[in-house]
Amino acid sequence: MSTATAAPSLTAQSSLAEAQEPFREHMLRQGFAENTIKAFLGDLNILAGYLGSHKPVGEIATRDLNDFLAYLLLRRGKPCSPKSYARRVTTLKVFFGWLAESGVLPHDPAAALVHRPTPTPLPAILYDDQVERLLSVTRDLLWAPQPDARPYLLVSLLLQTGIKKSECMGIELQHLDLSNPRAPVLFIRYRNPRMAHKERRLALSPQLLPALQQYLRQYQPQVRLFECTARNLEYVLGDMARLADIPGGVSFEQLRWTAAVRDYRRGVPEEQLRQKLGLSRISWRDTLEKIRRLAAPAL
């Protein structure tokens, strides 16, 4: 049974321009990332510029789409990068696949398009021994003559949850549910209603609680967990990387990828990992491929 829906007024005779707003609403319902929605609609605007914005969607054939892709590569005024080309193929497949699945079109003209994956560099992650050194130096600071719980809390939180820098900075004290010390929980919340699909409930290790309580006593935050700038926390990660002798430093993004790879190696189901990272199904395709490559045994 199809889960795709389109506006009741949308038919095969509807123009490319008329189909864009229903498509945007569909992507919002499906939890697509805001940047993905913006990029896909931008790609459709380029298609509309090539075929004509008044072109009925039912009159667009596979030949038209292949001609459009050739135009992007060979005849457009500015070159199309391999990454942009690959995304535009994805845009066509998602858009026309939605029209076909929702019954607006009798068949999908983009189904036969060849999707050429674009190899992208693998992100940097921490090796297991680097993770241990990083945790060790931050743990030592819990008991130093001038103790500081923030580095250990920050590193442990990022490695356990894989949250992004913006999500880390958005954590409020009320987002922490410590009512069950054996199963503490972190809620990732967004103020923007459009981002509600990225909200999620993440389990924390009970072993993190002593450091969290020490941090709360030491820093006494009133609203947000980390009442400082993101740059301050980046400095903390940089200082800890030097203490742990990790060349090149440590970043939020690096710890997010490290957390994802460690979860994957531990056997966390792919769908569960996607939801934990707060990714849409579209962005998950490329992310999962990178995680698999990073987690694969060395050749």
N, C-alpha and C positions, 0 to 999 in steps of 0.2 A: 504494500500500500504506500503510495507516494506521500511524502511529508512536505513537498514543495507546494506553495500556494502563490497565486498571482492575483493582481487586482481583477475584480469581476469584469471590468470594462476592457481589459487587455485582450486583444485578439491577434490573429496572424496579420491583420491589416493595420495594426497599430504601428506607428513609426518608431524608429530607433530612439528618437527624442522622447516619445511618450512612454517608452518602456523603462527609461532610466530611473525614475522615481520609485515605481514598484520594485525594481531590482534593488535599489538602495534599502527600501524597507525590508525586503527579504533578507539581505545581508545582515541588517541590524537584528532581525529575529534569530538568525542563525549564529549570532555572536561573533561576527567577523571583527577583526581589529579595526579601529578608526582609520589608521594609515592604509590598511588594505582596502577599505571601502573607498577612500579618496583616490587611491591608485587605480582601482578597477574602473571607477567612473571616469577618471581621466583617460584611461585607455579607450573606453567606449566613445568618448568625445572625439578621439583621433579617428576611430572607425567611422563615426558619423560624418566627420569632415571628409573622409575618403569616399564613402558611398553616398553621402547625402543624409542629412538628419531626418528628412521626411521619407526615407526608404522604409517600406513596410518590412517588419522582421520576417514575415512569412515568405518574402521574395528573395531573401539572402540565402545563397547556396554555398556549398563547400568551395566551389570554384572562386566565388567572390572573396571568401575568407583567405584562401591561399594567395590570391592576387594581392590582397591587403598585406599579408605577411611579406610577400616579395617586395612590395612597395616600401615597407618599413626597412628592409635590409638593403635595397638597391637604389630606390628612386626618391626617397624622402630627402628633404633639404638637409637634415642633420642625421648623422649616423645613429643607429639604434644599437646600444650595447647588448652583448649577449644576455646579461641579466635582465635588462628591460624587455628584450625580445621574448625570453622565456616566460616572464610574467604576463606579457600580453597574450601569449598563447593560452596561458592559464585563465586569463580574463575571458577570452572567447569561449573556452570550454565550460567555465562556470556559468556564464551568462546564457549561452544557448542551451546548455544542459538543463538549466532551471526552466527556461521557456518550454522545452520539450517535456520535462518531467511534470510540469504543472498543467500540461494539456493545451498550451497556447499554440505550440507547433506540433505537427504530426511526427516529426523526426528531428534529430539533432544534427544540424549541418556542421557543427564543430567537432563531432565525434571522431572524424577521420583525420583531423589535423595531427601532424607529427609533433610531439612534444620533445624537444631536445634539451635534456637537463644541462644546466650550466654549472660546471664545477666551480665551487667557491672555496677560498681558503678555509681550513679548519680553524675554529677559535682556539685560543690558548687555554689550557686547563692546568691545574696543579697535579703533580704526581703524588702518589700515596705518601711517599716519605716527606714531601713538602707539606702536605696537609698535616701530618703528624708533628712536624717541626713548628708549623704555624700555631697549632693548638697548644703545643707544649710551651712556647714562649708566652702566649697569651694567658695560659693557665698559671704560669709562674707569677704573673703580675697580680693574681688574686691574693697572693700571700707575700708580696714584696713589702719592704719597710714602709713604702708609701703605696698601698694597694690601689689598683685601678681595675674595676670589673668590666669597664666598657669594651676593651679590645676582645676579651674572651666572649662576652655576650654577643657582640657584633659578628665575629667570625663564626661562632657556633650557630647563630640564628641563620646566617646566609647559607651555610653548608647544610643545615637541616631542611630549610624550606625552599631554597633556590629562588627567592623573591628578587625582583628588580630593585634598583636603587630608589626609584620613585616610590615604590611600594613600601620599602623600608622606611623612607622618610615620612610616609603617611601613616605609620602605625600610631594609634592613640592608645592610651592606657586602657580605655574601655573596650578595645579590640582584643584584649588578652583575657581569656577565661581560665582562671587558675582555681576554680571552685573544686576541681578534682585533681589533687596533687599528683595522682598517678597517671593522669591523662590531660595535661594542659593543652590548650588550644589557642591558636592565633587566627583571627578573622582578618582577611584582606578586604578592605572596604574602599570604595571610590565615591567621591562627592558628585562627580558627573554622572547623571542617570544613564547616559549612553554607554558608560563603562560597567554597568551593573552585571553584565555577563561575565566579567573577569573577577568578580568577587568570589571568594572561596574560603573554606574552612580547613586549616592546616594543623596537623598534629605536631606538638613539640615534645621533645624528650623530657621526661621528669628530671633527668640529670642536669638540665639547664636551670632549674628553679633556684638552687642556692646562689648561682652567679647572678641571676635576675634579681633576686631579693637584695643581694649585696649592692648591685648597681642602683636599685631604687633608693636604698638608704644613702648611698654616696652622692648621687646626682639629684635626687628628689625632683624628678620631672613632674609637671603639673597636668599637662594635657597630652603631649606627644611623648612617645618612648624616648626618642632621640631629639632633644630640644637644642639642636645646633644645626649648622648648615651641612649639606651633603659634602662640601669641600672639607669640612672638619673631619668627617668620617673617612674620606679618601686619604687624608693625612695619617689617620690612625692606621689604616691598612698599609700605607707606605712604610710607616715606622715599624710595624710588625713584620713586614717582608724583609726589612733590613736585619732585624734581630734574628729572624729565622733563616737568613742567608738564602733568600729566594731571588735570583737575578731577574731584573725586569719589573719587580714589584708585584703587587696583588691588587686586583680591581673588583668592583661589584660584579661586573660582567663575567670575569674569570671565575669567580666563586659560584655564580649561577650555573655556568656550564659544568663546572666541577661537580656541583650537587646533582645535576641531571645525569651525568655519566655514572656517578657512584650509585644512584638509585637504579639506573638501568642495569648495571652490573649485578646489583643485589636481586634483580628479578622483579622489580616493580612493573606491573602490567603497563603496556604502552598508553592505553586510554587513561589510566589513573595518573600516569606521569604527565600527560598532556594537560589534564585538568589541574594538577598540582602547579604546573608552571603558568597556568592562566592563558594558554594559547588557543587560538581558533584552529579549526581543522585544516584550513588553508595554510597558515603559517607553520603548522605542525609538520607538514610534509617535508619541508627543507630541514627543519630542526631535527626531526627524527633521523633523517639520513646522516646528518653530522654526528649525532649522538652515537649512532651505530658504528660509524667509522672511528670515532674517538675511543669507543669501548672495545673495539675488535682487538684480538691478540696481535702482537707484532709479527710481521712476516719474516 
